[in-house]
Amino acid sequence: MSGQNSPSLSTLSIELIYRILDHLRTYQIIASAYNVCARWNSIIDTYQPYQTLNNLDLQFYEISSQAALNLVDALKNNRTLTTLGLGLVTLGAQGAKYLADSLKINSTLNKLRLNHNDFGAEGTKYLFNALKINQTLKTIRLSENHVNADAAQCLADVLLSNQTLNTLELYYCYLNATVFKYLATALKVNRTLTSLDLGLNEQGNEGVKYLADALKVNQTLMTLDLYANRIDREGAKYLADSLKVNSVLSTLKLYSNSIGAEGMKYLADALKTNRALATLTLGSNKLGDEGVKYLADALKCNQTLNTLVLYQNNLGAEAAKYLSDALMSNQTLTNLELNGNMLGNEGAKHLADALVNNRTLKTLKLNEIRLRAEGMKYLAVSLMSNQGLTRLEVGRNHLSPEAAKYLSDALKINQTLDTLHLDFSSIGVEGAKDLSNALKVNQTLHTLILHNSHLGVEEMKYFADALKTNQTLRSLDLNDNKAGVEGAKYLAEALIKNKNLTSLELKMNDIGVEGARYFANALKINQTLHILNLYGNHLNAGIKYLADALRVNQTLNTLTLYSNYPSDETVRYLANVLSDRKFCSVKCELLPHV
């Protein structure tokens, strides 16, 4: 026996190596299996899942520091990955050095996410130096890593010479005004960067002044995010002056600053002449009704802006009237967000008046605006004649059964609305009945959101009845309600007849083991549903029923089972089923290996 050859990695059959690879995670193949020997490399190169591996996201994965280092070292030879996410892996400065060395050689990767890695100033400098050599990386996200003036100077040098990078994220990187100055200097010359995220750096007006000066000459940057940078009216004036000259920037994000009414006046004056800006986000800026008046006046002549975000700006009914007057003549605004303001019923009436004639606005977000039945009546009447709006959000207004009835009457007539948000409502049984009747005749609604709306068994029965005849609804969100076993039964029976629903969200509905059995029986027949979310439903052994259904069903591709606490036996049972059905994406808290 001593003379008999022992098996080794170099003599294993290709089929056996494939079977070994089948049981490894993708990052383990790259970091550990590759480069074992030349023969293994050649076999892995023919392994189909590896050949098609171009996106690997390891954020939140509990991988060791050594495994992470092995992975970044493997990038020197990898020729498949184009996107890599290593957020929250904690590579540190040394890991950044290894990664930088790999990037100098790698010629495939074009998108890299490295948020919250504790690189420190030294680590980020290694990465920036690598970008002077790398010619393929187009996107790098470094949020929540420290970038000091020295590292920023290195980055500025990169932006002066690099011809590839177009997206740079430096969100919450402790940037000060000096760093902004270096970046601004580079932006005056750079001709490749199109998106720059500098949010949550709180550096104030001085840094913004440098950027604004750069925007006057920059001809490339299209998206600039300055969220939470302590910008007040002075900083707004700097930006406004640049917008009067700049002809390229199309998206400007300024939410969570302190621009105020006076700062809004400067920006509004710029919008009257600017011909490039398409998206402006001004949420949480203390604009007040006065600030919106300046903005509304600008909207009457602006011909470019299509998305305007004004959430949480202490706006009342008067602000809604200003905006309504602007919408009567404006022909370009397609998306308007007013969430979290105090518009009330009177504000809703003003906006409803505009919707009667406006044919341009497609999305209107009115979540948490203190809307009640009277205000919903105004909006519902306008929806009966409006020919443009496709998305309406009125969630977190705790709408009553009466409000639901007004909306239901509108849905029977409206021919354009395809998405409706009614989350955190209190429509009750009567409201559910009215909406159900509307769904039986409505021919346009594709998405209905009703999570956290206190819907019980009787309400579920009405919606299930509607699903049996409705021919247009594609997505139904009933998360965080009270369906229970009986409600699950009604919905499952509806899925047997329904031929168009592709997504059903039932997270936290306490459907239990029996509810899982009802859905399993439906899935054996239904050939339409692609997504089923049963997160936190006390399914336990009921997961076995669902597993059996997956042996028959060939349509479902995403089944969410987090927080259902199956036994080890149930885990193994589901894993065996999935081994023969690899195209199904199953997410389960206690099944990390499937």
C-alpha positions as CSV (number, residue, x, y, z in Angstrom):
1,M,0.0,0.0,0.0
2,S,2.9,2.4,0.7
3,G,3.7,2.5,-3.0
4,Q,0.2,3.5,-4.0
5,N,-0.1,7.1,-5.3
6,S,-2.2,9.3,-3.0
7,P,-4.7,11.7,-4.7
8,S,-3.7,15.3,-4.8
9,L,-5.1,18.6,-6.1
10,S,-3.1,18.3,-9.3
11,T,-4.7,14.9,-10.2
12,L,-8.4,15.6,-9.3
13,S,-10.8,15.3,-12.2
14,I,-12.4,18.4,-13.6
15,E,-15.8,17.2,-12.6
16,L,-14.7,16.8,-9.0
17,I,-13.1,20.2,-8.9
18,Y,-16.3,21.7,-10.3
19,R,-18.2,20.0,-7.4
20,I,-15.8,21.5,-4.9
21,L,-16.3,24.9,-6.4
22,D,-20.1,24.5,-6.2
23,H,-19.8,24.5,-2.4
24,L,-17.6,27.6,-2.2
25,R,-18.7,31.2,-2.1
26,T,-17.7,33.3,-5.0
27,Y,-15.2,35.4,-3.0
28,Q,-13.6,32.1,-1.7
29,I,-13.0,31.0,-5.2
30,I,-11.3,34.2,-6.1
31,A,-9.4,34.6,-2.8
32,S,-8.5,31.0,-2.0
33,A,-9.1,28.5,-4.8
34,Y,-7.5,30.6,-7.6
35,N,-3.7,30.5,-7.8
36,V,-3.5,27.2,-6.0
37,C,-1.8,25.8,-9.1
38,A,-1.8,26.4,-12.8
39,R,-4.1,23.4,-13.5
40,W,-6.7,24.7,-11.0
41,N,-6.5,28.2,-12.6
42,S,-7.2,26.7,-16.1
43,I,-10.1,24.7,-14.7
44,I,-11.6,27.6,-12.8
45,D,-11.4,29.7,-16.0
46,T,-13.8,27.2,-17.6
47,Y,-16.1,27.0,-14.6
48,Q,-19.3,28.7,-15.9
49,P,-20.3,30.5,-12.6
50,Y,-16.8,32.0,-12.5
51,Q,-16.8,33.0,-16.2
52,T,-20.0,35.0,-15.6
53,L,-18.9,36.5,-12.3
54,N,-18.7,40.2,-12.9
55,N,-20.4,41.7,-9.8
56,L,-19.3,40.8,-6.2
57,D,-20.6,42.7,-3.2
58,L,-19.2,41.7,0.2
59,Q,-20.6,44.5,2.2
60,F,-21.7,43.3,5.7
61,Y,-20.1,39.9,5.0
62,E,-18.1,38.7,8.0
63,I,-14.9,37.8,6.2
64,S,-11.6,37.8,8.0
65,S,-9.0,40.5,7.3
66,Q,-6.7,37.9,5.8
67,A,-9.5,36.7,3.4
68,A,-10.1,40.3,2.4
69,L,-6.4,40.8,1.7
70,N,-6.2,37.6,-0.3
71,L,-9.2,38.9,-2.4
72,V,-7.7,42.2,-3.2
73,D,-4.4,40.5,-4.1
74,A,-6.3,38.2,-6.4
75,L,-7.5,41.3,-8.4
76,K,-4.0,41.4,-10.0
77,N,-5.0,38.4,-12.1
78,N,-8.8,38.5,-12.2
79,R,-10.3,39.2,-15.6
80,T,-14.0,38.8,-14.8
81,L,-14.9,41.3,-12.1
82,T,-16.2,44.7,-13.2
83,T,-17.9,45.7,-9.9
84,L,-16.6,45.0,-6.4
85,G,-18.1,46.0,-3.1
86,L,-15.9,45.9,0.0
87,G,-17.9,48.3,2.2
88,L,-17.6,47.7,6.0
89,V,-14.8,45.1,5.5
90,T,-12.3,47.2,7.5
91,L,-9.3,46.8,5.3
92,G,-7.3,49.6,7.0
93,A,-4.3,51.4,5.7
94,Q,-2.4,48.1,5.0
95,G,-5.3,46.7,3.1
96,A,-5.6,49.9,1.1
97,K,-1.9,49.5,0.1
98,Y,-2.5,45.9,-1.1
99,L,-5.6,47.1,-3.0
100,A,-3.7,50.0,-4.6
101,D,-1.0,47.6,-5.8
102,S,-3.7,45.4,-7.4
103,L,-5.4,48.4,-9.1
104,K,-2.1,49.3,-10.7
105,I,-2.2,46.0,-12.6
106,N,-5.9,45.1,-12.9
107,S,-7.4,46.1,-16.2
108,T,-11.0,44.9,-15.8
109,L,-12.6,46.5,-12.7
110,N,-14.5,49.7,-13.4
111,K,-16.6,50.1,-10.2
112,L,-15.3,49.9,-6.7
113,R,-17.2,50.5,-3.4
114,L,-15.0,51.0,-0.3
115,N,-17.2,52.8,2.2
116,H,-16.3,52.7,5.9
117,N,-13.0,50.8,5.7
118,D,-10.9,52.8,8.2
119,F,-8.3,53.5,5.5
120,G,-7.2,56.6,7.2
121,A,-5.4,59.4,5.4
122,E,-2.5,57.1,4.6
123,G,-4.7,54.4,3.1
124,T,-6.6,56.8,0.9
125,K,-3.4,58.3,-0.4
126,Y,-2.3,54.8,-1.5
127,L,-5.5,54.4,-3.5
128,F,-5.3,57.9,-5.1
129,N,-1.7,57.2,-6.2
130,A,-2.9,54.0,-7.8
131,L,-5.4,55.9,-9.9
132,K,-2.6,57.8,-11.5
133,I,-1.7,54.5,-13.2
134,N,-5.1,52.6,-13.4
135,Q,-7.0,53.4,-16.6
136,T,-10.1,51.3,-16.2
137,L,-11.8,52.3,-12.9
138,K,-14.7,54.6,-13.6
139,T,-16.5,54.7,-10.2
140,I,-15.0,54.7,-6.8
141,R,-17.0,55.2,-3.6
142,L,-14.9,56.1,-0.5
143,S,-17.6,57.4,1.9
144,E,-16.9,57.3,5.6
145,N,-13.1,57.2,5.2
146,H,-10.8,60.0,6.3
147,V,-9.4,62.2,3.6
148,N,-7.0,64.9,4.8
149,A,-5.4,67.7,2.9
150,D,-2.4,65.7,1.9
151,A,-4.5,62.9,0.4
152,A,-6.8,65.4,-1.2
153,Q,-3.8,67.0,-2.9
154,C,-2.9,63.6,-4.3
155,L,-6.5,63.2,-5.5
156,A,-6.4,66.6,-7.2
157,D,-3.3,65.4,-9.1
158,V,-5.2,62.3,-10.2
159,L,-8.1,64.4,-11.5
160,L,-5.7,66.5,-13.5
161,S,-4.3,63.5,-15.4
162,N,-6.7,60.5,-15.1
163,Q,-8.8,60.1,-18.2
164,T,-11.2,57.4,-16.9
165,L,-12.8,58.2,-13.5
166,N,-16.3,59.7,-13.9
167,T,-17.9,59.0,-10.5
168,L,-16.3,59.9,-7.2
169,E,-18.1,59.6,-3.8
170,L,-16.5,61.2,-0.8
171,Y,-19.5,61.3,1.5
172,Y,-18.7,61.8,5.2
173,C,-14.9,61.9,4.6
174,Y,-14.2,64.7,7.1
175,L,-13.3,67.1,4.3
176,N,-12.5,70.7,5.2
177,A,-12.4,73.9,3.1
178,T,-8.8,73.2,2.1
179,V,-9.7,69.9,0.7
180,F,-12.6,71.5,-1.2
181,K,-10.1,74.0,-2.6
182,Y,-7.8,71.3,-4.0
183,L,-10.8,69.5,-5.6
184,A,-12.1,72.7,-7.0
185,T,-8.8,73.6,-8.6
186,A,-8.7,70.2,-10.3
187,L,-12.3,70.5,-11.5
188,K,-11.4,73.6,-13.5
189,V,-9.2,71.4,-15.7
190,N,-10.7,67.9,-15.4
191,R,-12.7,66.7,-18.4
192,T,-13.9,63.2,-17.3
193,L,-15.6,63.5,-13.8
194,T,-19.4,63.6,-14.2
195,S,-20.6,62.9,-10.7
196,L,-19.2,64.1,-7.4
197,D,-20.7,63.3,-3.9
198,L,-19.4,65.5,-1.1
199,G,-22.3,65.1,1.2
200,L,-22.2,65.3,5.0
201,N,-18.8,67.0,5.3
202,E,-20.1,70.1,7.1
203,Q,-17.3,72.3,5.9
204,G,-19.5,75.4,5.4
205,N,-19.7,78.3,2.9
206,E,-15.9,78.7,2.3
207,G,-15.6,75.3,0.6
208,V,-18.7,75.9,-1.4
209,K,-17.2,79.1,-2.7
210,Y,-14.2,77.2,-4.2
211,L,-16.6,74.7,-5.8
212,A,-18.9,77.4,-7.2
213,D,-15.9,79.2,-8.8
214,A,-14.9,75.9,-10.4
215,L,-18.4,75.3,-11.8
216,K,-18.2,78.5,-13.7
217,V,-15.5,77.0,-16.0
218,N,-16.0,73.2,-15.6
219,Q,-17.7,71.7,-18.7
220,T,-18.1,68.1,-17.5
221,L,-19.6,67.7,-14.0
222,M,-23.3,66.8,-14.3
223,T,-24.2,65.7,-10.7
224,L,-23.1,67.4,-7.5
225,D,-24.2,66.3,-4.0
226,L,-23.7,68.8,-1.2
227,Y,-26.0,67.3,1.4
228,A,-25.5,68.5,5.0
229,N,-22.6,70.9,4.4
230,R,-23.8,73.8,6.6
231,I,-24.6,75.9,3.6
232,D,-26.6,79.0,4.4
233,R,-27.8,82.0,2.3
234,E,-24.1,83.0,1.6
235,G,-23.3,79.6,0.1
236,A,-26.5,79.6,-1.8
237,K,-25.5,82.9,-3.4
238,Y,-22.1,81.4,-4.5
239,L,-23.9,78.5,-6.1
240,A,-26.5,80.7,-7.7
241,D,-23.8,82.9,-9.3
242,S,-22.2,79.7,-10.8
243,L,-25.6,78.4,-12.1
244,K,-26.1,81.6,-14.1
245,V,-22.9,80.7,-16.1
246,N,-22.7,76.9,-15.9
247,S,-24.3,75.0,-18.8
248,V,-23.6,71.4,-17.9
249,L,-24.7,70.6,-14.3
250,S,-28.0,68.8,-14.4
251,T,-28.4,67.6,-10.8
252,L,-27.8,69.6,-7.7
253,K,-28.5,68.1,-4.2
254,L,-28.6,70.5,-1.4
255,Y,-30.9,68.8,1.2
256,S,-30.3,69.3,4.9
257,N,-28.6,72.6,4.8
258,S,-29.8,76.1,6.0
259,I,-30.5,78.0,2.8
260,G,-33.6,79.7,4.0
261,A,-35.9,82.1,2.1
262,E,-33.1,84.6,1.2
263,G,-30.8,81.9,-0.1
264,M,-33.7,80.5,-2.1
265,K,-34.2,83.9,-3.6
266,Y,-30.6,83.8,-5.0
267,L,-31.2,80.3,-6.4
268,A,-34.5,81.2,-7.9
269,D,-33.0,84.2,-9.8
270,A,-30.4,81.8,-11.2
271,L,-33.2,79.3,-12.3
272,K,-34.8,82.0,-14.4
273,T,-31.8,82.0,-16.8
274,N,-30.2,78.6,-16.2
275,R,-30.7,76.1,-19.1
276,A,-29.1,73.0,-17.7
277,L,-30.3,72.1,-14.2
278,A,-33.0,69.3,-14.4
279,T,-33.0,68.0,-10.8
280,L,-32.9,70.2,-7.6
281,T,-33.2,68.7,-4.2
282,L,-33.9,71.2,-1.4
283,G,-35.4,69.1,1.4
284,S,-34.9,70.3,5.0
285,N,-33.6,73.8,4.1
286,K,-36.0,76.0,6.2
287,L,-37.4,77.6,3.0
288,G,-40.8,78.4,4.4
289,D,-43.7,79.8,2.3
290,E,-41.7,82.9,1.4
291,G,-38.8,80.9,0.0
292,V,-41.2,78.8,-2.1
293,K,-42.8,82.0,-3.5
294,Y,-39.4,83.0,-5.0
295,L,-39.1,79.4,-6.4
296,A,-42.6,79.3,-7.8
297,D,-41.9,82.6,-9.7
298,A,-38.9,81.1,-11.2
299,L,-40.8,78.0,-12.3
300,K,-43.2,80.1,-14.4
301,C,-40.3,80.9,-16.8
302,N,-37.8,78.0,-16.2
303,Q,-37.8,75.6,-19.1
304,T,-35.4,72.9,-17.8
305,L,-36.1,71.7,-14.3
306,N,-38.1,68.5,-14.2
307,T,-37.5,67.2,-10.6
308,L,-38.0,69.3,-7.5
309,V,-37.7,67.9,-4.0
310,L,-39.0,70.1,-1.2
311,Y,-39.7,67.8,1.7
312,Q,-39.7,69.1,5.3
313,N,-39.4,72.8,4.6
314,N,-42.1,74.1,7.0
315,L,-44.4,74.7,4.1
316,G,-48.1,75.5,4.5
317,A,-51.2,76.0,2.3
318,E,-49.8,79.3,1.0
319,A,-46.7,77.6,-0.4
320,A,-49.0,75.1,-2.1
321,K,-50.9,77.9,-3.7
322,Y,-47.7,79.5,-5.1
323,L,-46.7,76.1,-6.5
324,S,-50.2,75.6,-7.9
325,D,-50.0,78.9,-9.7
326,A,-46.7,78.0,-11.2
327,L,-47.9,74.6,-12.4
328,M,-50.7,76.3,-14.3
329,S,-48.1,77.6,-16.8
330,N,-45.0,75.5,-16.2
331,Q,-44.5,72.8,-18.9
332,T,-41.4,71.0,-17.8
333,L,-41.7,69.9,-14.2
334,T,-42.5,66.2,-14.0
335,N,-41.7,65.2,-10.4
336,L,-42.6,67.2,-7.3
337,E,-42.0,66.0,-3.7
338,L,-43.6,67.8,-0.8
339,N,-43.5,65.1,1.9
340,G,-43.4,66.1,5.5
341,N,-44.8,69.6,5.1
342,M,-48.0,71.1,6.7
343,L,-50.0,71.6,3.6
344,G,-53.3,70.2,5.0
345,N,-56.6,70.0,3.2
346,E,-56.3,73.6,1.9
347,G,-52.9,72.9,0.4
348,A,-54.2,69.8,-1.2
349,K,-57.1,71.8,-2.8
350,H,-54.6,74.3,-4.3
351,L,-52.6,71.4,-5.9
352,A,-55.7,69.7,-7.1
353,D,-56.7,72.9,-8.9
354,A,-53.4,72.7,-10.8
355,L,-53.8,69.1,-11.7
356,V,-57.1,69.7,-13.5
357,N,-55.2,71.5,-16.3
358,N,-51.6,70.4,-15.9
359,R,-50.5,67.7,-18.3
360,T,-46.8,67.6,-17.5
361,L,-46.5,66.5,-13.8
362,K,-46.1,62.7,-13.6
363,T,-45.1,62.2,-9.9
364,L,-46.6,63.9,-6.9
365,K,-45.4,63.0,-3.4
366,L,-47.7,64.2,-0.6
367,N,-46.7,61.8,2.2
368,E,-47.3,63.1,5.7
369,I,-48.8,66.4,4.8
370,R,-51.8,66.3,7.3
371,L,-54.1,65.3,4.5
372,R,-57.6,64.2,5.6
373,A,-60.8,63.1,3.8
374,E,-61.7,66.6,2.6
375,G,-58.3,67.2,1.0
376,M,-58.4,63.7,-0.5
377,K,-61.8,64.6,-2.1
378,Y,-60.2,67.6,-3.9
379,L,-57.4,65.4,-5.2
380,A,-59.8,62.7,-6.2
381,V,-61.9,65.0,-8.3
382,S,-58.9,66.3,-10.1
383,L,-57.7,62.8,-10.8
384,M,-61.0,62.1,-12.7
385,S,-60.0,64.7,-15.3
386,N,-56.2,64.8,-15.1
387,Q,-54.4,63.1,-18.0
388,G,-50.8,63.3,-16.9
389,L,-50.1,62.0,-13.3
390,T,-48.8,58.5,-13.2
391,R,-47.6,58.3,-9.5
392,L,-49.3,59.6,-6.4
393,E,-48.0,59.1,-2.9
394,V,-50.3,60.0,0.0
395,G,-48.9,57.7,2.6
396,R,-48.5,58.4,6.3
397,N,-51.6,60.5,6.3
398,H,-53.6,57.9,8.2
399,L,-56.4,58.2,5.6
400,S,-59.9,57.3,6.7
401,P,-62.5,55.0,5.0
402,E,-64.1,58.2,3.7
403,A,-60.9,59.3,2.1
404,A,-60.4,55.8,0.6
405,K,-63.9,56.1,-0.9
406,Y,-63.1,59.4,-2.7
407,L,-59.9,57.9,-4.1
408,S,-61.7,54.7,-5.2
409,D,-64.3,56.6,-7.1
410,A,-61.4,58.4,-8.9
411,L,-59.6,55.2,-9.7
412,K,-62.7,53.9,-11.5
413,I,-62.4,56.8,-14.0
414,N,-58.7,57.8,-14.1
415,Q,-56.8,56.4,-17.0
416,T,-53.2,57.4,-16.2
417,L,-52.2,56.6,-12.6
418,D,-50.0,53.4,-12.4
419,T,-48.5,53.8,-8.9
420,L,-50.3,54.6,-5.7
421,H,-48.8,54.8,-2.2
422,L,-51.3,54.5,0.7
423,D,-49.0,53.2,3.4
424,F,-49.8,54.0,7.1
425,S,-53.5,54.4,6.3
426,S,-56.5,53.6,8.4
427,I,-58.9,52.8,5.6
428,G,-60.6,49.9,7.5
429,V,-63.0,47.3,6.1
430,E,-65.2,49.8,4.2
431,G,-62.1,51.5,2.7
432,A,-60.7,48.1,1.6
433,K,-64.1,47.2,0.1
434,D,-64.2,50.4,-1.9
435,L,-60.6,50.1,-3.2
436,S,-61.3,46.4,-4.1
437,N,-64.3,47.4,-6.2
438,A,-62.2,50.1,-7.9
439,L,-59.4,47.5,-8.7
440,K,-62.0,45.3,-10.4
441,V,-62.6,48.0,-13.1
442,N,-59.4,50.1,-13.1
443,Q,-57.2,49.4,-16.1
444,T,-54.0,51.3,-15.4
445,L,-52.8,50.8,-11.8
446,H,-49.6,48.6,-11.7
447,T,-48.4,49.2,-8.1
448,L,-50.3,49.5,-4.9
449,I,-48.6,50.2,-1.5
450,L,-50.6,49.5,1.6
451,H,-48.0,48.5,4.2
452,N,-48.7,49.3,7.9
453,S,-52.3,50.0,7.3
454,H,-53.9,47.8,10.0
455,L,-55.4,45.5,7.4
456,G,-56.9,42.3,8.9
457,V,-58.6,39.2,7.5
458,E,-61.7,40.8,6.2
459,E,-59.8,43.5,4.4
460,M,-57.5,40.9,2.9
461,K,-60.6,39.0,1.6
462,Y,-61.7,42.1,-0.3
463,F,-58.3,42.6,-1.9
464,A,-58.1,38.9,-2.8
465,D,-61.4,39.1,-4.5
466,A,-60.2,42.0,-6.6
467,L,-57.0,40.0,-7.6
468,K,-59.2,37.3,-9.1
469,T,-60.5,39.6,-11.7
470,N,-58.0,42.5,-11.9
471,Q,-55.8,42.4,-15.1
472,T,-53.3,45.2,-14.5
473,L,-51.9,45.2,-11.0
474,R,-48.3,43.9,-11.0
475,S,-47.0,44.7,-7.5
476,L,-49.0,44.7,-4.2
477,D,-47.3,45.6,-0.9
478,L,-49.2,44.4,2.2
479,N,-46.2,44.3,4.5
480,D,-46.7,44.8,8.3
481,N,-50.4,44.1,8.4
482,K,-52.6,41.5,10.1
483,A,-53.5,38.9,7.4
484,G,-53.0,35.9,9.7
485,V,-53.7,32.3,8.5
486,E,-57.1,33.1,7.1
487,G,-56.0,36.2,5.2
488,A,-53.2,34.2,3.7
489,K,-55.7,31.6,2.6
490,Y,-57.7,34.2,0.7
491,L,-54.7,35.7,-1.0
492,A,-53.3,32.3,-1.9
493,E,-56.5,31.3,-3.5
494,A,-56.4,34.6,-5.5
495,L,-53.0,33.7,-6.8
496,I,-54.3,30.5,-8.3
497,K,-56.6,32.6,-10.6
498,N,-54.6,35.8,-11.0
499,K,-52.5,35.9,-14.2
500,N,-50.7,39.3,-13.9
501,L,-49.3,39.9,-10.3
502,T,-45.5,39.5,-10.3
503,S,-44.7,40.8,-6.8
504,L,-46.5,40.2,-3.4
505,E,-45.1,41.7,-0.2
506,L,-46.4,40.1,3.0
507,K,-43.7,40.7,5.5
508,M,-44.7,40.5,9.2
509,N,-48.3,39.3,8.7
510,D,-48.2,36.3,11.1
511,I,-49.4,33.8,8.5
512,G,-47.7,30.8,10.3
513,V,-47.2,27.3,9.2
514,E,-50.7,26.9,7.7
515,G,-50.4,30.1,5.8
516,A,-47.1,28.8,4.2
517,R,-49.0,25.7,3.2
518,Y,-51.7,27.8,1.4
519,F,-49.1,29.7,-0.5
520,A,-47.2,26.6,-1.4
521,N,-50.3,25.1,-2.9
522,A,-50.9,28.3,-4.9
523,L,-47.3,28.3,-6.2
524,K,-47.7,24.9,-7.6
525,I,-50.3,26.4,-10.0
526,N,-49.4,30.0,-10.3
527,Q,-47.0,30.8,-13.2
528,T,-46.8,34.6,-12.9
529,L,-45.4,35.5,-9.5
530,H,-41.7,36.4,-9.5
531,I,-41.3,37.9,-6.0
532,L,-42.8,36.7,-2.7
533,N,-41.8,38.3,0.6
534,L,-42.7,36.3,3.7
535,Y,-40.2,37.8,6.1
536,G,-41.0,37.3,9.8
537,N,-44.1,35.3,9.5
538,H,-43.4,32.5,12.0
539,L,-43.3,30.0,9.1
540,N,-40.9,27.6,10.9
541,A,-41.6,24.1,9.4
542,G,-44.0,25.7,6.9
543,I,-40.9,26.4,4.8
544,K,-40.9,22.7,3.9
545,Y,-44.3,23.3,2.1
546,L,-42.7,26.1,0.2
547,A,-39.7,24.0,-0.7
548,D,-42.0,21.3,-2.2
549,A,-43.7,24.0,-4.2
550,L,-40.4,25.1,-5.7
551,R,-39.9,21.6,-7.1
552,V,-42.9,22.4,-9.3
553,N,-43.0,26.2,-9.7
554,Q,-40.6,27.5,-12.4
555,T,-41.5,31.2,-12.2
556,L,-40.7,32.4,-8.7
557,N,-37.2,33.8,-8.6
558,T,-37.1,35.6,-5.2
559,L,-38.5,34.2,-2.0
560,T,-37.6,36.2,1.1
561,L,-37.7,34.1,4.3
562,Y,-35.6,36.1,6.8
563,S,-36.6,35.8,10.5
564,N,-38.7,32.6,10.2
565,Y,-36.5,30.5,12.4
566,P,-36.6,27.1,10.7
567,S,-35.1,24.0,12.2
568,D,-31.8,22.5,11.0
569,E,-33.8,19.8,9.3
570,T,-35.9,22.3,7.5
571,V,-32.8,24.2,6.4
572,R,-31.3,21.0,4.9
573,Y,-34.6,20.2,3.2
574,L,-34.8,23.6,1.5
575,A,-31.1,23.5,0.6
576,N,-31.6,20.1,-1.2
577,V,-34.4,21.5,-3.2
578,L,-32.4,24.6,-4.2
579,S,-29.4,22.6,-5.3
580,D,-31.6,21.6,-8.3
581,R,-33.0,25.1,-8.8
582,K,-30.1,27.5,-8.8
583,F,-31.9,30.3,-10.6
584,C,-34.1,30.9,-7.5
585,S,-32.7,33.5,-5.2
586,V,-33.7,32.5,-1.6
587,K,-33.0,34.8,1.3
588,C,-33.4,33.2,4.7
589,E,-31.8,34.4,8.0
590,L,-30.7,31.0,9.0
591,L,-29.7,29.8,5.6
592,P,-26.4,31.6,4.8
593,H,-25.2,28.8,2.6
594,V,-28.1,28.7,0.1
